[in-house]
């Protein structure tokens, strides 16, 4: 009898400084299939002028990276205006993170952006609930690497990376 283990582990990291976030990724990468960088947990001054540092961190992680920058109203770690979130995603939507957790209220704006400023919609997810990520959901999200427009992506199953208890 063979047993297939299709459980994937994601370790969300919430640190106040880039230095602490970097140190935490080293530990998380040993235990995780995915590392979620909760950039919304960083102190505001940590992001100022830190584009190269954050991109270097994303590139240095030996696991797939989920990049998250969520407002407190959406479960984030600090209040963020729509303007702040829009600016963040315009800067990081082309980063080498495997997946981007972008809030629904920004989708329309990103859809109306110039083509080269739009995200690769096959890499945009929205984590819907607490629990364990099913392997099919992850594989479906990562298996679709072709560029899609936002309306096509929203209609596809890869938009909502549904988290559910592993059965």
C-alpha positions, 0 to 999 in steps of 0.5 A: 500500500502506498501513501501519497502525501499531498500536504504542503506547508506554508510558513507565514512570517511577520517581522518588524524589520527586514533584518528579522524577516531575513533571519526568519526566512532561514529557519522557515525554509527548512520546514516549509514548502512555501514562505509567506512574507507578510510585508504588512507586518514590517514597520513603515520605515523598513519599506522606505527605499528598500526595494532592492533589499526586499527583492534580494530577500525574495530571490535568496529564499530557497522555497516558493514565496507568497508576497502579502501586503494586506490592510488591517481591514483585510487581516493585515498587521497594520492600517494601510491606505489604498494608495499605499497598497497600490504603490506597493503592488505597482512596485513589487508585482513583477518581483520573483515571488511565486504568488501574490496575495492581492486584495480584491479592491485593487484588482480593478485598478490593476486590470486597468493598468498598462499591460506591462504594469499588470501582474501575471494573473496566474500568480495572483491568489487570494487566501480565503480561510485559515487551514491547510493548503491543499496540494491540488490548489497549490499545483493548480495555481503554480501550474498556470504560468501563462499570462492571463487578463484579470477577467480570465484569471478571476474566472479561473480556479487559480484566482482563489487559493482555497485553504481547507483542512486536509482530508 
